Amino acid sequence: MQGYIHSTDSFGTVDGPGVRFVIFFEGCPMRCLYCHNPDTWEPGAGTLMSTEELIRLYEHNKAFYRNGGITATGGEPMVQLDFLTELFTLAKQKKIHTCLDTSGICFNPVCPEKFDALLSATDLVMLDIKHIDDEQHKKLTGHSNRNILAFAEHLSRKNIPVWIRHVIVPGWTDGEDEQTKLGYFIGGLKTLKALDVLPYHDMGKAKYHELGIPYPLEDVKPVEKETAVQAREQIIKGIKKRLRENLKK
Protein backbone atom coordinates (compact mmCIF):
# COMPACT_ATOMS: atom_id res chain seq x y z
CA MET A 1 0.00 0.00 0.00
CA GLN A 2 1.17 3.57 -0.72
CA GLY A 3 0.58 6.74 1.23
CA TYR A 4 1.32 10.44 0.88
CA ILE A 5 4.36 11.43 2.92
CA HIS A 6 5.55 14.98 3.50
CA SER A 7 9.02 14.08 4.82
CA THR A 8 10.97 11.88 7.23
CA ASP A 9 13.44 12.54 10.03
CA SER A 10 16.07 9.88 10.58
CA PHE A 11 17.06 10.88 14.11
CA GLY A 12 14.06 12.26 15.99
CA THR A 13 14.55 12.70 19.73
CA VAL A 14 11.34 14.46 20.84
CA ASP A 15 8.74 12.23 19.15
CA GLY A 16 8.53 9.37 21.63
CA PRO A 17 11.03 7.35 23.66
CA GLY A 18 14.59 6.97 22.40
CA VAL A 19 15.94 7.91 18.98
CA ARG A 20 13.24 7.45 16.37
CA PHE A 21 12.54 7.34 12.66
CA VAL A 22 9.83 10.00 12.29
CA ILE A 23 7.40 9.95 9.37
CA PHE A 24 5.43 13.13 8.60
CA PHE A 25 2.12 12.24 6.94
CA GLU A 26 0.30 14.61 4.58
CA GLY A 27 -3.23 15.78 5.29
CA CYS A 28 -4.94 17.30 8.33
CA PRO A 29 -8.57 18.42 8.79
CA MET A 30 -7.78 20.77 11.69
CA ARG A 31 -6.62 24.35 11.28
CA CYS A 32 -5.03 25.12 14.63
CA LEU A 33 -4.27 28.82 14.94
CA TYR A 34 -0.72 28.04 16.05
CA CYS A 35 0.01 25.14 13.67
CA HIS A 36 3.66 25.18 12.64
CA ASN A 37 3.26 22.69 9.77
CA PRO A 38 0.73 24.32 7.38
CA ASP A 39 2.60 22.65 4.53
CA THR A 40 1.19 19.29 5.68
CA TRP A 41 -2.49 20.28 5.56
CA GLU A 42 -3.35 19.24 2.01
CA PRO A 43 -4.41 15.58 1.58
CA GLY A 44 -3.05 13.89 -1.51
CA ALA A 45 0.04 16.09 -1.61
CA GLY A 46 3.60 15.06 -0.81
CA THR A 47 5.47 12.00 -2.05
CA LEU A 48 3.85 8.64 -2.62
CA MET A 49 5.73 5.99 -0.64
CA SER A 50 4.99 2.36 0.18
CA THR A 51 5.01 0.82 3.63
CA GLU A 52 7.93 -1.36 2.53
CA GLU A 53 9.96 1.69 1.46
CA LEU A 54 9.48 3.31 4.85
CA ILE A 55 10.47 0.16 6.71
CA ARG A 56 13.60 -0.08 4.56
CA LEU A 57 14.52 3.50 5.49
CA TYR A 58 14.12 2.59 9.14
CA GLU A 59 16.26 -0.51 8.76
CA HIS A 60 19.01 1.49 7.03
CA ASN A 61 19.79 3.12 10.42
CA LYS A 62 18.41 0.35 12.61
CA ALA A 63 21.42 0.32 14.96
CA PHE A 64 20.60 3.86 16.11
CA TYR A 65 17.00 2.98 17.02
CA ARG A 66 17.79 0.30 19.61
CA ASN A 67 15.78 2.11 22.31
CA GLY A 68 13.48 3.92 19.90
CA GLY A 69 11.36 2.96 16.92
CA ILE A 70 8.99 4.54 14.39
CA THR A 71 6.78 7.56 15.03
CA ALA A 72 3.96 8.56 12.66
CA THR A 73 3.14 12.27 12.86
CA GLY A 74 2.03 14.96 10.46
CA GLY A 75 -0.25 16.46 9.49
CA GLU A 76 -2.63 13.94 10.94
CA PRO A 77 -1.56 10.32 10.34
CA MET A 78 -5.06 8.89 10.86
CA VAL A 79 -6.25 10.74 7.74
CA GLN A 80 -4.54 7.82 5.93
CA LEU A 81 -5.82 5.19 8.35
CA ASP A 82 -5.50 2.08 6.15
CA PHE A 83 -1.96 2.96 5.07
CA LEU A 84 -0.95 3.78 8.65
CA THR A 85 -2.40 0.49 9.92
CA GLU A 86 -0.47 -1.49 7.31
CA LEU A 87 2.74 0.38 8.17
CA PHE A 88 2.43 -0.25 11.91
CA THR A 89 1.40 -3.88 11.37
CA LEU A 90 4.49 -4.46 9.25
CA ALA A 91 6.62 -2.71 11.86
CA LYS A 92 5.29 -4.90 14.67
CA GLN A 93 6.02 -8.01 12.61
CA LYS A 94 9.62 -6.82 12.67
CA LYS A 95 9.44 -6.06 16.42
CA ILE A 96 9.75 -2.29 15.88
CA HIS A 97 8.28 -0.01 18.58
CA THR A 98 5.44 2.07 17.10
CA CYS A 99 4.31 5.50 18.29
CA LEU A 100 1.36 7.46 16.92
CA ASP A 101 1.52 11.25 17.32
CA THR A 102 -2.06 12.39 16.71
CA SER A 103 -4.74 14.94 17.49
CA GLY A 104 -7.32 12.14 17.56
CA ILE A 105 -9.63 14.23 15.37
CA CYS A 106 -10.34 11.39 12.93
CA PHE A 107 -11.58 8.96 15.56
CA ASN A 108 -15.19 7.80 15.13
CA PRO A 109 -16.57 6.46 18.43
CA VAL A 110 -19.61 5.02 16.65
CA CYS A 111 -17.46 2.77 14.42
CA PRO A 112 -14.17 2.13 16.28
CA GLU A 113 -13.32 -1.21 14.61
CA LYS A 114 -10.90 0.16 12.00
CA PHE A 115 -9.16 2.21 14.66
CA ASP A 116 -8.86 -0.88 16.85
CA ALA A 117 -6.99 -2.61 14.03
CA LEU A 118 -4.47 0.24 14.14
CA LEU A 119 -4.26 0.21 17.93
CA SER A 120 -3.51 -3.52 17.93
CA ALA A 121 -0.20 -2.58 16.27
CA THR A 122 0.44 0.61 18.29
CA ASP A 123 2.72 0.65 21.34
CA LEU A 124 2.24 4.30 22.35
CA VAL A 125 -0.06 7.19 21.46
CA MET A 126 1.12 10.77 21.86
CA LEU A 127 -2.20 12.62 21.96
CA ASP A 128 -2.44 16.38 21.49
CA ILE A 129 -5.31 17.92 23.43
CA LYS A 130 -5.59 21.47 22.17
CA HIS A 131 -8.30 22.73 24.56
CA ILE A 132 -10.54 21.01 27.09
CA ASP A 133 -13.49 23.36 26.47
CA ASP A 134 -15.43 22.38 23.35
CA GLU A 135 -16.42 25.88 22.25
CA GLN A 136 -12.91 27.23 22.71
CA HIS A 137 -11.56 24.18 20.90
CA LYS A 138 -13.76 25.00 17.91
CA LYS A 139 -12.43 28.55 17.82
CA LEU A 140 -8.83 27.39 18.23
CA THR A 141 -8.88 24.52 15.70
CA GLY A 142 -12.07 24.73 13.66
CA HIS A 143 -13.38 21.46 15.14
CA SER A 144 -15.13 20.07 18.20
CA ASN A 145 -13.02 18.18 20.74
CA ARG A 146 -15.68 15.52 21.40
CA ASN A 147 -14.16 12.78 19.26
CA ILE A 148 -10.70 13.66 20.55
CA LEU A 149 -11.71 13.21 24.18
CA ALA A 150 -13.63 10.06 23.20
CA PHE A 151 -10.43 8.76 21.59
CA ALA A 152 -8.48 9.40 24.80
CA GLU A 153 -11.05 7.42 26.80
CA HIS A 154 -11.04 4.66 24.17
CA LEU A 155 -7.27 4.35 24.47
CA SER A 156 -7.64 4.00 28.21
CA ARG A 157 -10.22 1.23 27.84
CA LYS A 158 -7.98 -0.55 25.31
CA ASN A 159 -4.95 -0.34 27.64
CA ILE A 160 -2.92 1.67 25.14
CA PRO A 161 -0.25 3.83 26.83
CA VAL A 162 -1.01 7.54 26.37
CA TRP A 163 1.41 10.47 26.38
CA ILE A 164 -0.55 13.75 26.55
CA ARG A 165 0.74 16.92 24.89
CA HIS A 166 -0.72 20.37 25.51
CA VAL A 167 0.49 23.76 24.26
CA ILE A 168 0.20 26.90 26.39
CA VAL A 169 -1.02 29.68 24.09
CA PRO A 170 -1.48 33.21 25.49
CA GLY A 171 -5.14 34.14 25.70
CA TRP A 172 -6.23 30.59 24.84
CA THR A 173 -4.87 27.92 27.14
CA ASP A 174 -3.10 29.91 29.84
CA GLY A 175 -5.99 30.07 32.32
CA GLU A 176 -5.77 28.10 35.57
CA ASP A 177 -9.40 26.98 35.33
CA GLU A 178 -8.86 25.48 31.86
CA GLN A 179 -5.67 23.80 33.01
CA THR A 180 -7.33 22.30 36.09
CA LYS A 181 -10.20 20.95 33.97
CA LEU A 182 -7.74 19.41 31.53
CA GLY A 183 -5.91 17.73 34.40
CA TYR A 184 -9.17 16.46 35.85
CA PHE A 185 -10.03 14.84 32.53
CA ILE A 186 -6.68 13.17 31.90
CA GLY A 187 -6.59 12.05 35.53
CA GLY A 188 -9.32 9.62 34.52
CA LEU A 189 -7.12 7.92 31.91
CA LYS A 190 -5.76 4.76 33.50
CA THR A 191 -3.03 4.38 30.86
CA LEU A 192 -1.60 7.91 31.19
CA LYS A 193 2.20 7.57 31.05
CA ALA A 194 3.48 11.11 30.52
CA LEU A 195 2.43 14.76 30.23
CA ASP A 196 4.23 17.31 28.06
CA VAL A 197 3.18 20.93 28.54
CA LEU A 198 4.80 22.97 25.80
CA PRO A 199 5.26 26.74 25.49
CA TYR A 200 3.75 28.35 22.40
CA HIS A 201 6.32 29.41 19.81
CA ASP A 202 5.98 31.25 16.51
CA MET A 203 8.67 29.43 14.55
CA GLY A 204 6.07 28.38 11.98
CA LYS A 205 5.32 32.00 11.08
CA ALA A 206 7.88 32.03 8.27
CA LYS A 207 6.17 29.06 6.59
CA TYR A 208 2.86 30.96 6.49
CA HIS A 209 4.56 33.94 4.90
CA GLU A 210 6.27 31.70 2.31
CA LEU A 211 2.93 30.04 1.49
CA GLY A 212 1.11 33.38 1.30
CA ILE A 213 -1.17 32.44 4.22
CA PRO A 214 -2.00 34.97 6.97
CA TYR A 215 -0.58 33.82 10.32
CA PRO A 216 -3.56 33.94 12.75
CA LEU A 217 -1.48 34.71 15.86
CA GLU A 218 0.77 37.30 14.22
CA ASP A 219 0.98 39.51 17.32
CA VAL A 220 1.10 36.77 19.98
CA LYS A 221 4.44 36.56 21.74
CA PRO A 222 6.16 33.21 22.43
CA VAL A 223 5.71 31.79 25.91
CA GLU A 224 8.55 31.47 28.39
CA LYS A 225 9.49 27.95 29.48
CA GLU A 226 8.77 28.88 33.11
CA THR A 227 5.14 29.65 32.20
CA ALA A 228 4.73 26.17 30.74
CA VAL A 229 6.27 24.65 33.89
CA GLN A 230 3.74 26.51 36.05
CA ALA A 231 0.90 25.40 33.77
CA ARG A 232 2.03 21.80 34.09
CA GLU A 233 1.88 22.09 37.87
CA GLN A 234 -1.68 23.41 37.61
CA ILE A 235 -2.70 20.55 35.30
CA ILE A 236 -1.20 18.06 37.76
CA LYS A 237 -3.39 19.58 40.49
CA GLY A 238 -6.40 18.64 38.37
CA ILE A 239 -5.02 15.12 37.87
CA LYS A 240 -4.55 14.69 41.62
CA LYS A 241 -8.07 15.94 42.30
CA ARG A 242 -9.49 13.28 39.96
CA LEU A 243 -7.34 10.56 41.51
CA ARG A 244 -8.45 11.51 45.03
CA GLU A 245 -12.08 11.33 43.96
CA ASN A 246 -11.49 7.93 42.38
CA LEU A 247 -9.98 6.61 45.60
CA LYS A 248 -13.09 7.63 47.55
CA LYS A 249 -15.39 5.64 45.24
C-alpha positions in Angstrom: 0.0 0.0 0.0 1.2 3.6 -0.7 0.6 6.7 1.2 1.3 10.4 0.9 4.4 11.4 2.9 5.6 15.0 3.5 9.0 14.1 4.8 11.0 11.9 7.2 13.4 12.5 10.0 16.1 9.9 10.6 17.1 10.9 14.1 14.1 12.3 16.0 14.5 12.7 19.7 11.3 14.5 20.8 8.7 12.2 19.2 8.5 9.4 21.6 11.0 7.4 23.7 14.6 7.0 22.4 15.9 7.9 19.0 13.2 7.5 16.4 12.5 7.3 12.7 9.8 10.0 12.3 7.4 10.0 9.4 5.4 13.1 8.6 2.1 12.2 6.9 0.3 14.6 4.6 -3.2 15.8 5.3 -4.9 17.3 8.3 -8.6 18.4 8.8 -7.8 20.8 11.7 -6.6 24.4 11.3 -5.0 25.1 14.6 -4.3 28.8 14.9 -0.7 28.0 16.1 0.0 25.1 13.7 3.7 25.2 12.6 3.3 22.7 9.8 0.7 24.3 7.4 2.6 22.7 4.5 1.2 19.3 5.7 -2.5 20.3 5.6 -3.4 19.2 2.0 -4.4 15.6 1.6 -3.0 13.9 -1.5 0.0 16.1 -1.6 3.6 15.1 -0.8 5.5 12.0 -2.0 3.8 8.6 -2.6 5.7 6.0 -0.6 5.0 2.4 0.2 5.0 0.8 3.6 7.9 -1.4 2.5 10.0 1.7 1.5 9.5 3.3 4.8 10.5 0.2 6.7 13.6 -0.1 4.6 14.5 3.5 5.5 14.1 2.6 9.1 16.3 -0.5 8.8 19.0 1.5 7.0 19.8 3.1 10.4 18.4 0.3 12.6 21.4 0.3 15.0 20.6 3.9 16.1 17.0 3.0 17.0 17.8 0.3 19.6 15.8 2.1 22.3 13.5 3.9 19.9 11.4 3.0 16.9 9.0 4.5 14.4 6.8 7.6 15.0 4.0 8.6 12.7 3.1 12.3 12.9 2.0 15.0 10.5 -0.2 16.5 9.5 -2.6 13.9 10.9 -1.6 10.3 10.3 -5.1 8.9 10.9 -6.3 10.7 7.7 -4.5 7.8 5.9 -5.8 5.2 8.3 -5.5 2.1 6.2 -2.0 3.0 5.1 -0.9 3.8 8.7 -2.4 0.5 9.9 -0.5 -1.5 7.3 2.7 0.4 8.2 2.4 -0.3 11.9 1.4 -3.9 11.4 4.5 -4.5 9.2 6.6 -2.7 11.9 5.3 -4.9 14.7 6.0 -8.0 12.6 9.6 -6.8 12.7 9.4 -6.1 16.4 9.7 -2.3 15.9 8.3 0.0 18.6 5.4 2.1 17.1 4.3 5.5 18.3 1.4 7.5 16.9 1.5 11.3 17.3 -2.1 12.4 16.7 -4.7 14.9 17.5 -7.3 12.1 17.6 -9.6 14.2 15.4 -10.3 11.4 12.9 -11.6 9.0 15.6 -15.2 7.8 15.1 -16.6 6.5 18.4 -19.6 5.0 16.7 -17.5 2.8 14.4 -14.2 2.1 16.3 -13.3 -1.2 14.6 -10.9 0.2 12.0 -9.2 2.2 14.7 -8.9 -0.9 16.9 -7.0 -2.6 14.0 -4.5 0.2 14.1 -4.3 0.2 17.9 -3.5 -3.5 17.9 -0.2 -2.6 16.3 0.4 0.6 18.3 2.7 0.7 21.3 2.2 4.3 22.4 -0.1 7.2 21.5 1.1 10.8 21.9 -2.2 12.6 22.0 -2.4 16.4 21.5 -5.3 17.9 23.4 -5.6 21.5 22.2 -8.3 22.7 24.6 -10.5 21.0 27.1 -13.5 23.4 26.5 -15.4 22.4 23.3 -16.4 25.9 22.2 -12.9 27.2 22.7 -11.6 24.2 20.9 -13.8 25.0 17.9 -12.4 28.6 17.8 -8.8 27.4 18.2 -8.9 24.5 15.7 -12.1 24.7 13.7 -13.4 21.5 15.1 -15.1 20.1 18.2 -13.0 18.2 20.7 -15.7 15.5 21.4 -14.2 12.8 19.3 -10.7 13.7 20.5 -11.7 13.2 24.2 -13.6 10.1 23.2 -10.4 8.8 21.6 -8.5 9.4 24.8 -11.0 7.4 26.8 -11.0 4.7 24.2 -7.3 4.3 24.5 -7.6 4.0 28.2 -10.2 1.2 27.8 -8.0 -0.6 25.3 -4.9 -0.3 27.6 -2.9 1.7 25.1 -0.2 3.8 26.8 -1.0 7.5 26.4 1.4 10.5 26.4 -0.6 13.7 26.6 0.7 16.9 24.9 -0.7 20.4 25.5 0.5 23.8 24.3 0.2 26.9 26.4 -1.0 29.7 24.1 -1.5 33.2 25.5 -5.1 34.1 25.7 -6.2 30.6 24.8 -4.9 27.9 27.1 -3.1 29.9 29.8 -6.0 30.1 32.3 -5.8 28.1 35.6 -9.4 27.0 35.3 -8.9 25.5 31.9 -5.7 23.8 33.0 -7.3 22.3 36.1 -10.2 20.9 34.0 -7.7 19.4 31.5 -5.9 17.7 34.4 -9.2 16.5 35.9 -10.0 14.8 32.5 -6.7 13.2 31.9 -6.6 12.0 35.5 -9.3 9.6 34.5 -7.1 7.9 31.9 -5.8 4.8 33.5 -3.0 4.4 30.9 -1.6 7.9 31.2 2.2 7.6 31.0 3.5 11.1 30.5 2.4 14.8 30.2 4.2 17.3 28.1 3.2 20.9 28.5 4.8 23.0 25.8 5.3 26.7 25.5 3.8 28.3 22.4 6.3 29.4 19.8 6.0 31.3 16.5 8.7 29.4 14.5 6.1 28.4 12.0 5.3 32.0 11.1 7.9 32.0 8.3 6.2 29.1 6.6 2.9 31.0 6.5 4.6 33.9 4.9 6.3 31.7 2.3 2.9 30.0 1.5 1.1 33.4 1.3 -1.2 32.4 4.2 -2.0 35.0 7.0 -0.6 33.8 10.3 -3.6 33.9 12.7 -1.5 34.7 15.9 0.8 37.3 14.2 1.0 39.5 17.3 1.1 36.8 20.0 4.4 36.6 21.7 6.2 33.2 22.4 5.7 31.8 25.9 8.6 31.5 28.4 9.5 28.0 29.5 8.8 28.9 33.1 5.1 29.7 32.2 4.7 26.2 30.7 6.3 24.7 33.9 3.7 26.5 36.1 0.9 25.4 33.8 2.0 21.8 34.1 1.9 22.1 37.9 -1.7 23.4 37.6 -2.7 20.6 35.3 -1.2 18.1 37.8 -3.4 19.6 40.5 -6.4 18.6 38.4 -5.0 15.1 37.9 -4.6 14.7 41.6 -8.1 15.9 42.3 -9.5 13.3 40.0 -7.3 10.6 41.5 -8.4 11.5 45.0 -12.1 11.3 44.0 -11.5 7.9 42.4 -10.0 6.6 45.6 -13.1 7.6 47.5 -15.4 5.6 45.2 
